[in-house]
Amino acid sequence: MRIVIVGGVAAGMSAAARARRHDETAEIIVLERGPEVSFANCGLPYHVSGEIADADSLLLHTPASLRATLNLDVRCGHEVTKIDPEEKTVTVVSSAGVDTLAYDALVLTPGASAVRPPLPGLDSPRVSTLRTVADAVGLRARVDDGARRAVVLGAGYIGLEAAEAFRHAGIDVAVVEMAPHVLPPLERELAHLLDEELRRLGIRVHAGVAAERVEPGVGEDVVVLGDGTRVPADVIVLSVGVRPDTAFAVEAGVAHERGAIVVDDRGRTDVPGIWAAGDATVSVDAVTGARRPIALAGPANRAGRLIADDIFGRDTGRTIPAGLGTAIVRVGTLTAAMTGANRTALESAGIAHHTLHLHPNQHAGYFPGAAPIHLMVHVAKKDGLLLGAQAVGVEGVDKRIDVLATAIRAGIPATDLIDLDLAYSPPYGQAKDPVNLTGMVAENVAEGRLRLWYAEDLDAVAASSLILDVRTPAEFASGHIPGALNIPHTELRSRIDEVRSAASGRPVRVLCAAGVRANIAHRILVGHGLDSASLSGGIQTLRHWYGAEIDRILTPDQTVTEGARA
């Protein structure tokens, strides 16, 4: 059997290695257009920063090592330009000329290419992508050659990593993102934390605005933004997205959606004898059912492995799962991670859900270094299943998102998180881990013991309800919602008549710093027959939601009295 694999790196090399383990006699040919067939593309930004000093350490395998280890015929610099499904051949262009290669099984893993918007000036030699080892080496060379100013176009995962890499290397950095905030898949209130961290690092953020053009110059280029801002740059990284690199497959009649190859749960295309995996294929969202490519290494590796099983008829009972899009990124001292659907995706899919905001410490509060994990979790109203989770913090974010990703994959109801038996010791966690706490809050909401209101509804709430702030007077004085009544939660029972009088028949909407004290107050209010709800995530989430506008929302008051009336 001859297996031809188009494209290396994650999916292609996984398919090739697994195929060899199935059959020692198979002829396995890997055709890679670029100069490297197996490299750590996720590590590229860290070579630019200098954290990975030797670019060769990014090369996981070479054609020679793959020949020696797995007897693979790896041909770099070979580009497939045409597929003939009838004859079961591919046309290959290389420095040696044009060749035709027959196959018994064809695996397409061509990946994706960087999107290049039609902006004037993008052909400047100072503009680069960050997709290959050569890109990383070139950018590092510019750093070493004395580049002083960098502009990163796009604040997705690679864009943020590139910006951090340049700043780590001591370069002045500006980031431009057309979406309203950096890392667009991240929820608005969590993205604010990354925005603050980028600014703390000295990185200038231009969000909600697009680049209009690059003006090449002799000593420097200038990136001109839609709002007229002019940003000088010695080096410019283009990172505004990727698109499936599949023109040759589309021309051969392989079914696709907007260029992404359509496959079934075993990686089969609609053309017999052709499989596909990785960034170039359509993935079905496990939560919403949305169909789109997911450009992540983990799913690509696993899909390539399963395709090899299918080629050899090895039915393991496993199939390529629908995607959760679990991802993580470092930004300065912070880590941001996510899994499953975000609020926008759920609303677009019409999935009714509760959103929970929590701010628990990553480990015991009495152990040095305790810091909050800002956690958001979406829970289905219909059946209580977990739909998605996101978190930002200095430590422990990866652990919690991985646990929640596992729970979503396993179909565990949110309330069952209470009983997960997670490792605990003061330096590592809490007896009530943030994941357990998420389950407890979800249970309270599901059973009606906790009713939530949200930061985005503040204007409507302030117009129709009494806002009760149950923080201490000192906390209240540091910044509060105008017109709020301040009664500490420890005094609420003895002062319930004040609440009733101030409410005058209106609903009571209670808040505290993070939600814990407000929940206690909520139960007291409900116990006294009042219409109550608690602000999800408290003042912390309110601050994150409004970001730079928070001074308009919260009023400091140096003459506050505990009994201030609405």
C-alpha positions in Angstrom: 0.0 0.0 0.0 1.2 3.5 -0.8 0.0 6.3 1.5 0.6 9.8 0.3 0.3 12.6 3.0 0.1 16.2 1.9 1.5 18.4 4.6 3.5 17.5 7.7 3.6 19.1 11.2 0.8 18.1 13.5 -1.9 16.1 11.7 0.2 14.8 8.8 3.1 13.5 10.9 0.7 11.9 13.4 -1.0 10.1 10.6 2.3 9.0 9.1 3.7 7.7 12.4 0.5 5.8 13.3 0.3 4.3 9.8 3.8 2.9 10.1 2.9 1.3 13.4 0.0 -0.4 11.7 2.0 -1.7 8.7 5.8 -2.1 8.5 5.6 -2.8 4.7 3.5 0.2 3.6 5.1 2.9 1.5 4.5 6.2 3.3 5.4 9.4 1.5 5.0 12.8 3.1 5.0 15.8 0.8 5.7 19.1 2.5 5.8 22.4 0.7 8.0 24.1 3.2 11.6 23.5 4.3 10.6 21.8 7.6 8.2 18.9 8.0 8.0 18.7 11.8 8.5 21.8 13.9 7.0 23.3 17.0 5.0 26.2 15.5 3.5 27.0 18.9 7.0 27.7 20.1 7.9 30.3 17.4 7.1 33.4 19.4 9.4 32.3 22.2 12.3 32.2 19.9 11.5 35.8 18.9 11.6 36.7 22.6 14.8 34.9 23.2 13.3 32.5 25.7 14.1 29.7 23.3 17.6 30.7 22.2 18.3 28.0 19.6 15.9 27.9 16.6 17.1 24.3 15.9 15.3 23.2 19.1 12.0 24.0 17.4 12.8 21.3 14.8 11.2 18.2 16.2 12.2 15.8 13.4 14.0 16.0 10.1 13.5 13.9 6.9 16.6 11.9 7.9 15.5 11.2 11.5 12.0 10.2 10.2 13.6 7.9 7.7 15.8 6.3 10.4 13.1 6.0 13.0 9.9 5.3 11.0 11.1 4.5 7.5 9.1 7.5 6.1 9.9 9.0 2.8 9.7 12.7 3.6 10.1 15.2 0.8 10.4 18.8 1.8 10.1 21.5 -0.9 7.4 19.5 -2.7 4.1 21.2 -3.4 1.0 19.3 -4.5 -0.8 21.4 -7.1 -3.4 18.9 -8.4 -5.4 15.8 -7.4 -6.8 13.4 -9.9 -9.3 11.3 -7.9 -10.2 9.1 -10.9 -6.6 8.1 -11.6 -5.7 8.4 -7.9 -2.7 10.5 -8.5 -1.3 13.9 -7.3 0.8 16.4 -9.3 3.9 17.5 -7.4 6.1 20.5 -8.1 9.6 20.7 -6.7 13.0 22.1 -7.6 13.5 18.9 -9.7 10.4 19.8 -11.8 6.9 18.4 -12.1 6.0 14.8 -11.2 2.9 12.6 -10.9 2.6 10.4 -7.9 0.1 7.6 -7.5 -1.6 6.7 -4.2 -3.7 4.1 -2.6 -4.7 6.4 0.3 -4.3 10.1 0.2 -4.3 12.2 3.4 -4.7 16.0 3.1 -3.2 18.0 6.0 -2.1 21.2 4.2 -2.9 23.5 7.1 -3.8 27.1 6.8 -2.1 30.2 5.4 -2.0 33.7 6.9 -4.8 36.1 5.8 -3.4 39.1 4.0 -6.0 41.8 3.8 -5.9 44.2 0.8 -4.0 46.9 2.7 -1.6 49.2 0.8 2.0 48.7 1.9 1.8 45.1 3.1 4.5 44.2 0.6 7.0 46.2 2.7 10.1 44.1 3.7 9.4 45.1 7.3 6.1 43.2 7.3 6.2 39.6 8.3 4.0 36.8 9.5 4.8 34.4 12.3 3.9 31.0 10.8 7.3 29.2 10.1 10.7 28.7 11.7 12.1 31.0 9.0 9.6 33.7 10.1 10.7 33.4 13.7 14.4 33.4 12.8 13.9 36.5 10.6 12.0 38.4 13.4 14.7 37.4 15.9 17.3 38.7 13.6 15.6 42.1 13.3 15.5 42.2 17.1 19.2 41.5 17.3 19.9 44.0 14.5 18.5 46.8 16.7 14.8 47.1 15.9 13.3 49.5 18.4 9.6 49.6 17.5 7.2 46.8 16.6 3.6 46.9 15.5 1.5 43.8 15.7 -1.6 43.7 13.5 -4.1 41.4 15.2 -4.5 40.6 18.9 -5.4 36.9 18.7 -3.3 34.2 20.3 -0.3 34.6 18.0 -0.6 38.4 17.9 -0.5 38.6 21.7 2.4 36.1 21.9 4.3 38.1 19.3 3.6 41.4 21.2 4.8 39.9 24.5 7.9 38.4 22.7 8.9 41.8 21.4 8.4 43.5 24.7 10.4 40.7 26.4 13.2 41.6 24.0 13.0 45.2 25.1 11.3 46.6 22.0 8.5 49.3 22.1 5.3 47.5 21.0 1.9 48.6 19.7 -1.0 46.2 19.1 -3.8 46.9 16.7 -7.1 44.9 16.9 -10.2 45.6 14.9 -12.5 43.9 17.4 -13.6 45.9 20.5 -11.0 44.1 22.7 -7.9 42.0 22.6 -8.3 38.2 22.2 -11.8 38.4 20.7 -13.0 34.9 21.7 -12.4 35.9 25.4 -15.4 37.4 27.2 -15.4 41.2 27.5 -15.0 41.3 31.2 -12.0 39.0 31.2 -10.4 40.6 28.2 -10.2 43.8 30.2 -7.7 42.1 32.5 -5.5 41.3 29.6 -5.8 44.8 28.3 -4.6 46.1 31.7 -1.7 43.7 31.8 -0.6 44.7 28.3 -0.6 48.3 29.3 1.3 47.5 32.5 4.0 45.8 30.3 4.2 49.0 28.3 2.4 47.7 25.2 0.1 50.2 23.6 -3.3 48.8 22.7 -5.4 50.2 19.8 -8.6 48.2 20.0 -11.8 48.8 18.0 -9.8 50.2 15.1 -8.3 48.7 12.0 -5.1 49.5 10.1 -5.8 51.3 6.8 -2.3 51.1 5.2 1.4 50.8 5.8 3.5 53.6 4.5 7.0 52.3 3.7 9.9 54.6 4.5 13.7 54.6 4.4 14.4 54.5 8.1 11.0 53.1 9.2 7.5 52.3 8.1 4.4 54.0 9.5 1.2 52.0 10.2 -1.8 54.3 9.6 -5.0 53.4 11.6 -8.6 54.1 10.7 -8.8 56.8 13.4 -5.9 58.7 11.9 -3.3 57.5 14.4 0.1 57.0 12.9 2.3 54.4 14.5 6.0 54.1 13.4 7.6 50.7 13.2 10.9 49.0 12.4 9.1 45.6 12.2 5.4 44.7 11.6 3.8 41.4 12.3 0.7 40.5 10.4 -1.5 38.2 12.5 -5.1 38.9 11.5 -6.2 35.3 11.0 -5.7 32.3 8.8 -7.6 30.5 6.0 -7.5 26.9 4.9 -4.8 26.3 2.3 -6.9 24.0 0.1 -7.2 25.4 -3.4 -5.8 22.2 -5.0 -8.4 20.0 -3.1 -11.3 22.3 -4.0 -10.3 22.2 -7.6 -10.4 18.4 -7.5 -14.0 18.5 -6.4 -13.5 17.6 -2.7 -16.5 18.9 -0.7 -15.8 22.0 1.2 -17.4 24.9 3.1 -15.8 28.3 2.5 -12.6 26.5 1.5 -12.4 24.2 4.6 -12.6 20.5 3.7 -15.7 18.6 4.9 -14.9 15.3 6.6 -16.9 12.8 8.6 -16.1 11.6 12.1 -13.3 9.4 10.8 -11.7 12.1 8.7 -13.0 10.8 5.4 -13.8 13.3 2.6 -16.6 12.7 0.1 -14.1 11.3 -2.3 -13.2 7.7 -1.9 -9.6 7.1 -0.8 -9.1 10.7 0.4 -9.0 11.7 4.1 -8.2 15.1 5.6 -7.4 16.6 9.0 -6.1 19.7 10.8 -6.5 23.4 10.2 -7.8 22.9 6.7 -10.9 20.9 7.7 -14.4 21.8 9.0 -14.9 21.0 12.7 -18.3 20.9 14.4 -18.5 22.8 17.6 -19.4 20.3 20.4 -21.6 22.8 22.2 -23.4 24.9 19.5 -23.0 22.8 16.4 -21.4 25.6 14.5 -19.2 24.5 11.6 -15.8 26.1 11.2 -12.1 25.2 11.2 -10.3 25.0 14.6 -6.6 25.8 14.2 -5.2 24.0 17.2 -2.4 21.4 17.4 -4.0 19.0 19.8 -7.1 18.2 17.8 -5.0 18.0 14.6 -2.7 15.4 16.2 -5.5 13.3 17.4 -7.4 13.4 14.1 -4.3 12.4 12.1 -3.9 9.3 14.4 -7.5 8.3 13.9 -7.2 8.6 10.1 -4.4 6.1 10.1 -6.6 3.7 12.0 -9.4 4.1 9.5 -7.1 3.6 6.5 -6.1 0.2 7.9 -9.6 -0.7 8.9 -8.8 -0.7 12.6 -12.1 0.2 14.3 -11.1 1.2 17.8 -14.6 2.5 18.6 -13.3 6.0 18.7 -14.1 8.8 16.2 -12.9 12.4 15.7 -14.8 14.3 18.4 -16.6 17.6 17.9 -14.4 20.4 18.9 -14.3 22.4 22.2 -11.6 24.8 21.1 -9.7 24.6 24.4 -6.9 27.1 24.3 -4.5 29.0 26.5 -2.2 32.0 26.2 0.3 33.8 28.4 0.2 37.5 28.7 2.8 38.9 31.0 2.1 37.6 34.5 -1.3 36.5 33.5 -2.7 33.3 31.9 -5.9 33.3 29.9 -7.6 30.1 28.9 -11.0 28.9 27.6 -13.0 25.9 26.6 -16.4 25.4 25.0 -18.7 28.1 23.9 -18.5 31.8 24.9 -21.5 34.0 25.4 -21.7 35.3 21.8 -21.7 31.8 20.4 -24.4 30.6 22.8 -26.6 33.6 22.0 -26.1 33.1 18.2 -27.1 29.5 18.6 -30.1 30.4 20.7 -29.0 28.3 23.7 -30.5 29.6 27.0 -28.0 29.6 29.7 -26.8 31.1 33.0 -23.5 32.8 33.3 -21.6 32.4 36.6 -18.8 34.8 37.6 -16.4 33.7 40.4 -13.2 35.2 41.8 -11.7 32.5 44.1 -8.1 32.3 45.0 -5.9 29.7 43.2 -4.8 28.3 46.5 -5.5 28.7 50.2 -5.8 32.4 51.1 -3.6 32.1 54.2 -0.7 30.6 52.1 1.7 33.3 50.6 1.0 34.3 47.1 -2.8 33.8 47.0 -4.3 35.5 44.0 -7.7 35.3 42.4 -8.7 33.3 39.4 -11.3 35.3 37.5 -13.6 32.5 36.3 -16.6 32.6 34.0 -18.8 29.5 33.4 -21.8 29.1 31.2 -24.4 26.5 32.2 -27.5 25.4 30.2 -30.8 26.4 31.7 -32.5 23.3 30.1 -30.4 20.5 31.6 -27.7 22.1 33.7 -24.8 20.9 31.4 -21.6 22.8 31.2 -21.4 24.8 28.0 -18.2 26.8 28.3 -15.7 28.2 30.7 -13.0 30.9 30.6 -10.5 32.1 33.2 -7.8 34.6 33.7 -5.3 34.6 36.6 -1.6 34.5 37.6 -1.6 30.8 38.5 -3.8 27.7 38.4 -5.8 28.8 35.3 -4.6 25.9 33.2 -5.5 23.3 35.8 -9.1 24.6 36.2 -9.8 25.0 32.5 -8.5 21.5 31.8 -10.8 20.0 34.5 -13.8 21.9 33.1 -12.9 20.9 29.5 -12.9 17.3 30.7 -16.3 17.8 32.4 -17.8 19.3 29.2 -16.5 16.4 27.1 -17.8 13.9 29.6 -21.3 15.5 29.8 -21.0 16.1 33.5 -23.8 18.4 34.8 -22.4 21.6 36.4 -23.8 20.6 39.8 -21.7 17.4 39.8 -18.6 19.6 39.9 -19.2 19.8 43.6 -18.2 16.2 44.1 -15.0 16.1 42.0 -12.2 14.8 44.2 -9.4 17.3 43.3 -5.9 17.4 44.8 -5.6 19.8 47.7 -2.8 21.2 49.7 -2.4 24.9 50.7 0.3 25.7 48.1 -1.8 24.2 45.3 -5.5 24.7 45.9 -8.3 25.1 48.4 -10.4 22.5 50.2 -13.2 24.0 48.1 -11.4 24.2 44.8 -12.6 26.9 42.3 -14.1 24.0 40.3 -16.0 22.7 43.3 -17.2 26.2 44.0 -18.4 26.6 40.5 -20.6 23.5 41.0 -22.0 24.9 44.3 -22.9 28.2 42.7 -24.5 26.3 39.7 -26.5 24.2 42.2 -27.7 27.3 44.0 -28.9 28.9 40.7 -30.4 25.6 39.4 -32.5 25.1 42.6 -33.6 28.8 42.8 -31.6 29.6 46.0 -29.6 32.1 44.1 -30.9 34.5 41.5 -28.4 36.6 39.5 -28.3 39.9 37.8 -25.5 41.1 35.5 -23.2 44.0 35.1 -24.5 44.7 31.6 -28.0 45.3 33.0 -26.9 48.0 35.4 -28.8 50.9 33.8 -32.1 49.0 33.7 -31.6 47.7 37.3 -30.7 51.2 38.6 -33.9 52.6 37.0 -36.3 50.0 38.4 -34.7 48.6 41.6 -33.1 49.5 45.0 -29.4 48.6 44.7 -28.2 47.3 48.1 -24.4 47.3 48.6 -23.5 45.0 51.5 -19.8 45.8 51.6 -18.2 47.6 54.5 -18.5 51.4 54.7 -14.8 51.8 53.8 -15.3 49.6 50.7 -18.4 51.5 49.8 -16.6 54.8 50.2 -13.9 53.7 47.8 -16.4 53.5 44.9 -20.1 52.7 44.8 -23.0 52.9 42.4 -24.8 56.3 42.9 -28.0 56.0 44.8 -27.1 52.6 46.4 -28.0 51.9 49.9 -25.1 50.6 52.0 -25.8 48.1 54.8 -23.0 45.6 55.6 -24.2 42.0 55.3 -23.5 41.4 59.1 -26.0 44.2 60.0 -28.7 43.3 57.4 -31.0 41.3 59.7 -31.3 44.0 62.3 -31.8 46.7 59.6 -34.2 44.9 57.3 -36.8 47.5 57.9 -34.5 50.1 56.4 -34.2 48.0 53.2 -38.0 47.6 53.0 -38.6 51.3 53.5 -36.0 52.3 50.9 -37.2 49.8 48.4 -40.8 51.1 48.6 -42.1 48.0 46.9 -39.3 47.9 44.3 -37.1 44.8 43.7 -33.8 44.7 45.6 -30.6 44.1 43.7 -27.8 43.3 46.0 -24.0 43.3 45.5 -20.7 43.0 47.3 -17.0 42.7 46.2 -17.1 39.3 44.5 -20.5 37.7 45.2 -20.1 35.7 48.4 -21.5 38.3 50.9 -24.2 39.3 48.4 -25.4 35.6 48.3 -25.7 35.6 52.1 -27.6 38.9 51.9 -29.8 37.6 49.1 -30.9 34.6 51.3 -31.7 37.0 54.2 -33.8 39.3 51.9 -35.7 36.3 50.4 -36.3 35.1 53.9 -38.0 38.4 54.7 -40.2 38.2 51.6 -38.3 40.7 49.4 -37.7 40.3 45.6 -33.9 39.9 45.5 -31.1 39.1 43.1 -27.3 39.1 43.5 -24.8 40.7 41.1 -22.9 37.9 39.4 -19.2 38.3 40.4 -19.9 41.5 42.4 -18.0 44.8 42.0 -15.0 43.0 40.6 -17.0 41.8 37.6 -18.6 45.2 37.3 -15.2 46.8 37.1 -14.0 44.4 34.5 -17.1 44.8 32.4 -17.0 48.6 32.2 -13.2 48.8 32.1 -12.0 52.3 31.4 -15.6 53.6 31.8 -15.7 52.5 35.5 -15.1 56.0 36.8 -18.4 56.9 35.2 -20.2 54.0 36.9 -18.7 54.1 40.5 -18.6 57.2 42.6 -16.1 57.6 45.5 -17.7 59.3 48.5 -15.7 60.6 51.4 -18.8 61.5 53.5 -20.6 58.3 53.3 -22.8 57.2 56.2 -23.9 53.7 56.7 -27.6 54.6 56.4 -27.3 56.5 53.1 -30.6 56.2 51.3 -31.5 55.4 47.7 
